[in-house]
Amino acid sequence: MKSILRHTEPKSQYLISILSVTIVTLLCLLIRNVVEYKVVGYLLLVVVSLLAIFLDILPVLLAAVLSALCLDFLFIQPYYTLHIESAEDTLLLLLFFIIALINGVLTNKIRKIEREMQFKEAKVKTMQLYKTLLDSLSHELRTPIATIIGSIGTLQQKSVHLSEDNKSKLLSEMEKASMRLNHQVENLLNMSRLESGYIQPKLDWCDLKELTYKVFDSLSEELKFHKTVVIADDNLALFKLDYGLMEQIIYNLVYNASLYTPKGATIEVKIKHQMDLDFEYHEDKKMTCVITVSDDGNGFPEDEIDKVFDKFYRLQHSKTGGTGLGLSIVKGFVEAQKGKITLKNKEKGGAIFKLSFPAKTMNTKNIGNE
């Protein structure tokens, strides 16, 4: 069935896309007075997701646009107008459109990966990879969206009187869910950049100690039940690296540790510079920036350590969700800066990631002369 639809003429795919959205919309119109428009939004999102499995990217994007317009025009009051009166409805429609687009674009990318892997791996493994990613995305994207929509629905209920404290809690939950959604979208965009070869590091002087504290602060909610430690000399040199890439690297490693370690575990980031002649590339000063991110959790299964940097790979017996992109992005960003990354388990329990970068260094006392 998939093969037949994928090889259908482009015009026929557009027709299938339009008819699918139209039929579901007409059916929903019959029960518009019975169900809420949020339910209609979920149904249209399912239609777009199904079309993304079978059709090319442009027909899927057309379905996403038509679904958003139909939802706004026919199901969000006032009816038969594209005007939206409440900010909550505007946010809901915007989130619906974003998720529909992400679903279409990402599913199309996965299909391309599937076609490439047919020449290298068995079809069974390819389909398993496809299923795993879709399952994880279903959880990782749907959960924060459901939180946001649920909070909006509660705030909209005029019959329910909410205290200022409760309103503040709901808004806080919406903020957390939005940040989680943003993190997933950032990972997807970063993976696209890596695959396209678009990464071009912009080297500048970085205070990695300050950057690490910034990452810890941005993950304060995820780390509230963990102990965090930063080990670095007070006179730690500045390193000429890409600040944005380094922030994403440390963020993903610390975030990953917060997910896969028990409450009360310690997450430690250690930064130092040392002589290292293993690298072929060196600037004026033959120094290497070494960063270790470690924890005292349960570590990684020994037979899976070599796979954790693979795209879309998730630990076999992990209960935690995720798209399996975080560590592969870390490796890509490290290598884009001519660095190396290794992972091993600690003898007394826990894991340790070691990152090494050849980089120019500058003593902080020389900042004024730079």
C-alpha positions in Angstrom: 0.0 0.0 0.0 2.8 2.4 1.0 4.7 1.6 -2.2 1.7 2.2 -4.4 0.9 5.6 -2.9 4.6 6.7 -2.9 4.8 6.1 -6.7 1.4 7.8 -7.4 1.6 10.8 -9.8 2.2 14.1 -7.9 -1.2 15.5 -9.0 -3.0 12.4 -7.6 -1.1 12.8 -4.3 -2.3 16.4 -4.0 -5.9 15.2 -4.7 -5.6 12.5 -2.1 -4.3 15.1 0.4 -7.2 17.5 -0.3 -9.9 14.8 -0.3 -8.7 13.3 3.0 -8.8 16.6 4.8 -12.1 17.5 3.2 -13.8 14.2 4.1 -12.7 14.4 7.8 -13.7 18.0 8.0 -17.2 17.4 6.6 -17.7 14.5 9.0 -16.6 16.6 11.9 -19.0 19.4 10.9 -21.9 16.9 11.5 -20.9 16.7 15.1 -19.6 20.2 15.6 -22.2 21.0 18.3 -21.4 17.8 20.2 -17.6 17.7 20.4 -15.0 20.4 21.2 -12.9 21.9 18.5 -9.8 20.4 20.3 -11.1 16.9 19.4 -11.4 18.0 15.8 -7.8 19.3 15.9 -6.6 15.9 17.2 -8.5 14.1 14.4 -7.0 16.4 11.7 -3.6 15.9 13.2 -4.0 12.2 12.9 -5.0 12.6 9.2 -1.8 14.6 8.5 0.3 12.1 10.3 -1.2 9.2 8.3 -0.7 11.1 5.0 2.9 11.8 6.0 3.5 8.0 6.1 2.2 7.5 2.5 2.7 10.7 0.5 5.5 13.0 -0.5 6.4 16.1 1.6 4.6 18.8 -0.5 1.2 17.1 -0.4 1.6 16.5 3.3 2.5 20.2 3.9 -0.6 21.1 1.8 -2.7 18.9 4.1 -1.2 20.6 7.2 -2.1 24.1 5.9 -5.6 23.0 4.9 -6.2 21.4 8.2 -5.2 24.5 10.1 -7.4 26.7 7.9 -10.4 24.4 8.3 -9.9 24.2 12.0 -9.9 27.9 12.3 -12.6 28.7 9.8 -15.2 26.1 10.7 -14.6 25.0 14.3 -13.1 27.9 16.3 -15.6 30.6 17.2 -16.5 33.0 15.6 -17.3 30.5 12.8 -16.8 31.2 9.1 -14.0 33.7 9.7 -10.2 33.4 10.1 -10.4 35.9 13.0 -9.5 34.5 16.4 -10.7 36.4 19.4 -8.7 34.7 22.3 -4.9 34.4 22.7 -5.4 30.9 23.9 -7.1 29.8 20.7 -4.4 31.5 18.7 -1.7 29.6 20.6 -3.6 26.3 20.1 -3.9 26.8 16.4 -0.3 27.8 16.1 0.8 24.7 18.0 -1.4 22.5 15.9 0.1 23.9 12.7 3.7 23.5 14.0 3.2 19.9 15.1 1.5 19.1 11.8 4.5 20.5 9.9 7.0 18.8 12.1 5.2 15.5 11.7 5.3 15.9 7.9 8.8 17.1 7.5 10.3 14.6 10.0 8.4 11.6 8.7 9.5 12.5 5.2 13.1 12.7 6.4 12.8 9.3 8.1 11.5 7.8 4.8 14.6 9.1 3.0 16.8 7.5 5.6 14.8 4.3 5.1 15.5 4.3 1.4 19.2 4.9 1.9 19.5 2.1 4.5 17.9 -0.4 2.1 21.3 -0.7 0.4 23.1 -1.3 3.6 20.9 -3.1 6.1 18.1 -5.5 6.1 14.6 -4.2 5.7 13.5 -5.5 9.0 16.0 -3.3 10.9 15.0 -0.3 8.9 11.3 -0.7 9.7 12.2 -1.2 13.4 14.1 2.0 13.4 11.2 3.8 11.7 8.7 2.4 14.3 10.9 3.3 17.2 11.4 6.9 16.1 7.7 7.4 15.5 6.8 5.9 18.8 9.2 8.2 20.6 8.1 11.3 18.8 4.5 10.4 19.6 5.4 10.6 23.2 7.9 13.4 23.2 5.7 15.8 21.1 2.3 14.8 22.3 3.0 15.0 26.1 4.0 18.7 26.2 1.2 19.7 23.7 -1.3 17.8 25.9 -0.1 19.7 28.9 -0.4 23.1 27.2 -3.8 22.4 25.8 -5.1 21.0 29.1 -3.8 24.1 31.0 -5.4 26.4 28.4 -8.7 24.5 28.7 -8.7 24.9 32.5 -7.9 28.6 32.3 -10.7 29.1 29.8 -13.4 27.5 32.0 -15.4 30.4 33.3 -17.4 28.1 35.7 -14.2 27.2 37.6 -12.7 29.9 39.9 -9.0 29.6 40.1 -6.8 31.2 42.7 -3.9 33.3 41.6 -1.6 30.6 42.9 -3.3 27.9 40.8 -3.2 30.1 37.7 0.5 30.6 38.4 1.1 26.9 38.6 -0.8 26.3 35.3 1.3 28.9 33.6 4.4 27.4 35.0 3.4 24.0 33.7 2.7 25.5 30.2 6.2 27.1 30.3 7.9 23.8 31.2 6.0 22.0 28.4 6.9 24.7 25.9 10.6 24.5 26.9 10.5 20.7 26.5 8.8 21.1 23.1 11.4 23.7 22.1 14.2 21.3 23.1 12.9 18.6 20.9 12.5 20.9 17.9 16.0 22.2 18.5 17.3 18.7 18.4 15.5 18.0 15.1 16.8 21.2 13.5 20.3 20.5 14.7 20.2 17.0 13.3 19.1 18.4 10.0 22.0 20.8 10.0 24.4 18.0 10.7 23.0 15.8 7.9 23.2 18.7 5.4 26.8 19.5 6.3 25.8 23.0 7.1 27.7 23.2 10.4 30.5 25.8 10.2 31.9 26.5 13.6 32.3 30.2 14.5 35.3 30.3 16.8 35.4 32.8 19.6 36.8 33.0 23.1 34.5 30.9 25.4 34.4 30.9 29.2 33.4 27.3 29.6 33.0 27.5 33.3 30.4 30.3 33.0 28.8 28.5 30.1 28.4 25.3 32.3 26.7 27.3 35.1 24.4 28.8 32.5 23.4 25.3 31.4 22.8 24.2 34.9 20.6 27.2 35.5 18.5 26.5 32.4 18.0 22.9 33.5 17.1 23.9 37.1 13.8 22.1 36.9 15.2 18.9 35.6 18.1 19.0 38.1 16.1 19.9 41.2 16.5 16.4 42.6 20.1 16.0 41.5 23.4 17.3 42.9 25.5 19.3 40.5 29.2 20.0 40.6 31.5 22.1 38.4 35.2 21.5 38.8 37.5 24.1 37.1 40.4 26.2 38.1 39.7 29.7 39.2 42.2 30.9 36.5 40.9 28.6 33.8 41.9 29.8 30.4 39.5 30.9 27.7 39.2 28.5 24.8 38.6 29.5 21.2 35.6 27.4 20.3 32.0 27.8 19.0 30.0 29.1 22.0 26.6 27.9 20.6 27.8 24.4 19.7 29.5 24.0 23.1 26.3 25.1 24.9 24.3 22.5 23.0 26.9 19.8 23.7 27.0 20.4 27.5 23.2 20.9 27.6 22.5 17.6 25.9 24.9 15.7 28.0 23.6 17.1 31.3 20.0 16.8 30.2 20.7 13.2 29.3 22.2 12.5 32.7 19.2 14.1 34.4 16.9 11.7 32.6 18.8 8.4 33.1 20.1 8.8 36.7 18.0 8.3 39.9 17.0 11.1 42.2 19.9 12.2 44.4 22.6 11.3 41.9 25.5 13.7 41.3 26.2 15.2 37.9 29.7 16.6 37.6 31.3 18.7 34.9 35.1 19.0 35.0 37.0 21.4 32.7 40.7 21.6 32.2 43.4 22.2 29.6 46.4 20.1 29.0 49.1 19.2 26.5 48.0 16.6 24.1 49.9 15.6 20.9 47.3 13.1 19.7 45.6 15.7 17.5 47.0 16.4 14.1 45.5 19.9 14.2 46.8 22.6 16.6 46.9 26.3 16.7 49.6 28.6 18.2 49.5 26.9 21.6 49.5 23.2 21.5 46.8 22.9 24.2 43.7 20.7 24.4 40.5 21.6 26.1 39.2 18.5 28.1 35.7 18.3 29.4 34.3 15.4 31.4 30.6 15.0 32.2 30.1 12.2 34.7 27.5 10.9 37.1 27.2 8.3 39.8 24.1 6.6 38.4 23.7 3.1 37.0 25.9 3.6 33.9 25.3 2.1 30.5 24.9 -1.5 29.5 28.3 -2.6 28.3 26.9 -4.2 25.1 25.2 -0.9 24.2 28.0 1.7 24.8 29.2 1.5 21.2 25.6 2.3 19.9 24.6 5.3 22.1 25.9 7.8 19.6 23.9 6.3 16.7 21.0 8.4 15.4 17.6 7.4 16.9 19.1 4.8 19.2 17.6 4.4 22.7 18.7 2.0 25.4 16.8 -1.3 25.1 15.4 -1.4 28.7 15.0 2.3 29.4 11.7 3.5 30.7 12.6 7.1 29.8 11.3 8.5 26.5 13.3 10.4 24.0 14.0 10.6 20.3 17.5 9.1 20.5 19.0 12.3 18.9 20.7 14.0 21.8 23.9 12.1 22.0 24.3 11.8 18.2 24.0 15.6 18.0 26.7 15.9 20.7 29.1 13.7 18.7 28.4 15.7 15.5 29.0 19.0 17.2 32.2 17.7 18.8 33.6 16.4 15.5 32.6 19.6 13.7 35.1 21.4 16.0 37.8 18.7 15.3 37.2 17.2 18.7 36.8 13.6 20.0 34.3 12.1 22.4 34.4 8.8 24.3 32.0 7.1 26.8 32.8 4.5 29.5 31.4 3.3 32.7 33.0 4.2 36.0 34.3 1.4 38.2 32.1 2.4 41.2 29.0 3.0 39.1 27.9 5.7 36.7 29.0 7.0 33.3 31.7 9.4 32.2 31.8 11.3 28.8 35.2 12.7 27.9 35.4 15.4 25.3 38.7 16.7 23.9 39.2 19.7 21.6 42.3 21.2 20.1 41.9 24.9 20.7 43.7 28.2 21.2 43.9 29.2 24.8 44.1 32.6 26.4 44.9 33.4 30.0 42.1 35.5 31.5 44.6 38.1 32.6 45.3 38.8 28.9 41.7 39.6 28.0 42.3 43.3 27.9 45.0 42.8 25.3 42.9 40.7 22.9 
